[in-house]
């Protein structure tokens, strides 16, 4: 019997699950419009369109959502929760909202580091995935990386998120590939693991990153890098620099929470840097949503 509808709603992605006892997946919507793709920002309509088949059958089922849906560009902007925080903190800070059709939702808020001093940093959605991993694996501490457009490196101590850093590697790669002189030579028709590893080596090199980045063009001009290898080389260089920076301030095993090719690239990069890295099991967002909903009393 269904117990909860859980939604992971990001900038460019939408995933939802119909969950039964103990968080078992009964059905899922694997994809849908991210918040920037919702026509005229009508999130009520997008919600009904994506999940109407569940909502009509189970109109009183509780709903919980996390991710950029709670950002300034999303449905309901929720305040950031300062560190340190754990699953109980997020459960106590849920924001309730009633849709135009009277359906009740619960939004998980984001996290903030250094809100009043130094350089602040924020996340929305990744905190729920981390909580999901902690609940699913009974792990209480460690270093985590969540690859993406804006990758997050997070530190957990005694079951609480105590710190994190954001690295804009994915977005910088896309900008350089699509809107810079480096991208004019790129042929994206193939992939090269060797070029990626060459990039990782350059990413761990000496000197300013902005100087080393230009090698993606200069190597190609000297016929030492094929056009079909440039993108992988550039990806490796940026990820390699990111990993080197993260490991310079934190040691020990790293858990990668992510999916697909990008998560595998980070695993290779971490291994190349001599770090022990493991890929978390899939489904950490829904596991986190279930745990938070349970602690908040949204489900029995």
QUITA-V981869 format. One record per residue. RES is the residue in one small letter. PHI is phi in radians with two decimals (none if undefined). D_LAST is the distance of its C-alpha to the last C-alpha in Angstrom with 2 decimals. Layout:
res=[RES/RES]
phi=[PHI/PHI]
d_last=[D_LAST/D_LAST]
This chain:
res=[x/x/x/x/x/x/x/x/x/x/x/x/x/x/x/x/x/x/x/x/x/x/x/x/x/x/x/x/x/x/x/x/x/x/x/x/x/x/x/x/x/x/x/x/x/x/x/x/x/x/x/x/x/x/x/x/x/x/x/x/x/x/x/x/x/x/x/x/x/x/x/x/x/x/x/x/x/x/x/x/x/x/x/x/x/x/x/x/x/x/x/x/x/x/x/x/x/x/x/x/x/x/x/x/x/x/x/x/x/x/x/x/x/x/x/x/x/x/x/x/x/x/x/x/x/x/x/x/x/x/x/x/x/x/x/x/x/x/x/x/x/x/x/x/x/x/x/x/x/x/x/x/x/x/x/x/x/x/x/x/x/x/x/x/x/x/x/x/x/x/x/x/x/x/x/x/x/x/x/x/x/x/x/x/x/x/x/x/x/x/x/x/x/x/x/x/x/x/x/x/x/x/x/x/x/x/x/x/x/x/x/x/x/x/x/x/x/x/x/x/x/x/x/x/x/x/x/x/x/x/x/x/x/x/x/x/x/x/x/x/x/x/x/x/x/x/x/x/x/x/x/x/x/x/x/x/x/x/x/x/x/x/x/x/x/x/x/x/x/x/x/x/x/x/x/x/x/x/x/x/x/x/x/x/x/x/x/x/x/x/x/x/x/x/x/x/x/x/x/x]
phi=[none/-1.10/-2.08/-2.79/-1.80/-2.02/-2.23/-1.94/-2.09/-1.86/-1.08/-2.17/-2.48/-2.56/-2.40/-2.50/-2.36/-1.68/-1.91/-1.81/-0.96/1.06/1.42/-1.14/-1.38/-1.66/-2.83/-2.64/-2.00/-1.30/-2.70/-3.13/-1.28/-1.20/-1.11/-1.41/-1.84/-1.37/-0.97/0.98/1.13/-1.50/-1.25/-0.98/-1.17/-1.10/-1.09/-1.15/-1.15/-1.25/-2.15/-0.99/-1.17/-1.40/-1.16/-1.25/-1.45/-2.25/-1.12/-1.79/-1.24/-1.17/-2.23/-2.30/-2.45/-2.44/1.96/-1.22/-1.08/-1.73/-1.52/-1.10/-1.66/-1.74/-1.37/-2.25/-1.42/-1.87/-1.24/-1.35/-1.72/-1.27/-1.35/-1.35/-2.57/-2.42/-1.08/-1.12/-1.05/-1.19/-1.13/-1.26/-1.84/-1.02/-1.89/-1.52/-2.57/-1.94/-1.32/-1.07/-1.64/1.45/-1.47/-1.72/-2.07/-2.18/-1.80/-1.47/-1.41/-1.63/-2.15/-2.35/-2.00/0.95/-1.20/-2.03/-2.71/1.06/-1.71/-1.27/-2.51/-2.43/-2.57/-2.46/1.88/-1.13/-1.07/-1.22/-1.14/-1.11/-1.04/-1.08/-1.15/-1.06/-1.22/-1.35/-1.93/1.06/-1.40/-2.04/-2.77/2.53/-1.86/-2.18/-2.22/-2.08/-1.13/3.01/-0.95/-2.10/-1.22/-2.06/-1.90/-2.22/-1.99/-2.10/-2.32/0.89/1.35/-2.13/-1.29/-1.91/-2.97/-2.84/-2.29/-1.84/-2.19/-1.51/-1.01/-1.09/-1.21/-1.10/-1.03/-1.12/-1.16/-1.14/-1.20/-1.74/-2.38/-2.25/-1.15/-1.08/-1.33/-1.19/-1.70/-1.28/-2.05/-1.47/-1.28/-2.52/-2.16/-2.47/-1.18/-1.14/-1.14/-1.08/-1.20/-1.06/-1.13/-1.04/-1.11/-1.16/-1.16/-1.61/-1.34/-1.50/1.63/-1.14/-1.03/-1.13/-1.33/-1.19/-1.01/-1.11/-1.09/-1.11/-1.60/-1.14/-1.12/-1.17/-1.14/-1.56/1.04/-1.82/-2.60/-1.27/-1.03/-1.32/-1.84/-1.09/-1.07/-1.20/-1.09/-1.12/-1.05/-1.08/-1.09/-1.20/-1.17/-1.07/-1.14/-1.06/-1.11/-1.05/-1.14/-1.17/-1.32/-1.22/-2.02/-2.62/-2.09/1.83/-1.07/-2.12/-1.81/-1.73/-1.87/3.11/-2.33/1.23/-1.08/-1.14/-1.07/-1.16/-1.07/-1.20/-1.09/-1.10/-1.11/-1.17/-1.10/-1.07/-1.51/1.50/-1.71/-1.42/-2.37/-2.29/-1.58/-1.17/-1.09/-1.16/1.60/-1.22/-1.13/-1.19/-1.12/-1.18/-1.11/-1.11/-1.09/-1.16/-1.09/-1.14/-1.18/-1.42/1.39/-1.16/-2.14/-1.42]
d_last=[12.88/11.95/8.51/10.14/13.75/14.95/18.51/21.12/23.92/27.08/30.68/31.90/28.92/25.82/23.24/20.04/17.64/15.60/12.86/11.47/9.71/10.33/11.74/14.52/16.83/17.53/19.90/21.23/23.69/25.73/27.91/28.63/30.40/29.95/30.01/33.81/34.22/32.43/35.33/36.18/32.87/31.18/27.62/26.31/28.60/27.89/24.13/24.81/27.44/25.47/22.26/23.66/23.42/19.62/19.34/21.71/19.91/16.34/17.22/13.94/11.91/10.73/13.37/13.99/17.55/19.80/23.52/26.69/25.11/24.61/28.28/31.31/32.02/28.54/26.54/25.36/26.93/24.70/26.32/26.58/24.94/27.65/27.73/26.66/22.96/19.97/16.36/15.52/18.44/17.31/13.78/15.66/18.14/16.25/18.50/17.34/19.76/20.46/22.69/25.86/24.22/21.49/18.68/16.33/16.09/15.05/17.86/18.02/21.30/24.15/25.99/29.56/32.20/35.25/34.61/37.57/40.07/41.48/40.17/36.58/34.25/30.99/28.32/25.62/23.36/24.79/22.71/19.53/21.37/22.44/18.99/18.02/21.09/20.49/17.04/18.50/21.75/21.14/24.07/24.51/27.64/30.08/31.74/30.15/31.82/30.21/33.20/33.64/35.82/35.04/34.18/32.10/32.96/30.29/30.42/27.53/28.18/26.00/22.86/23.84/25.57/28.93/31.23/31.95/34.90/35.25/38.10/39.26/40.73/39.46/40.62/43.95/44.56/44.04/46.35/49.04/48.89/48.99/50.87/53.22/56.51/54.78/53.16/56.47/57.30/53.91/53.68/50.03/51.05/50.37/48.45/49.97/48.22/51.54/51.71/48.15/49.13/52.32/50.23/48.04/51.26/52.46/49.15/49.67/53.25/55.02/55.68/53.87/51.24/52.94/56.13/54.62/52.85/56.28/57.05/55.00/57.92/60.83/60.13/60.10/63.33/64.95/63.84/61.79/58.53/58.24/56.80/54.06/53.11/52.90/49.28/48.05/50.37/49.11/45.47/46.26/48.21/45.46/42.66/45.05/45.79/42.11/41.35/44.44/43.47/39.94/41.25/43.98/41.52/38.92/39.47/37.50/35.36/33.75/30.59/30.89/27.81/29.13/30.38/33.74/37.24/36.54/34.26/37.00/39.63/37.93/37.71/41.44/42.23/40.51/42.26/45.51/45.06/44.60/40.89/38.42/35.79/32.92/30.90/27.11/25.37/24.54/21.15/20.52/19.56/16.69/15.62/15.83/13.92/10.94/11.34/11.85/8.97/6.63/9.14/9.45/6.16/6.79/3.76/0.00]
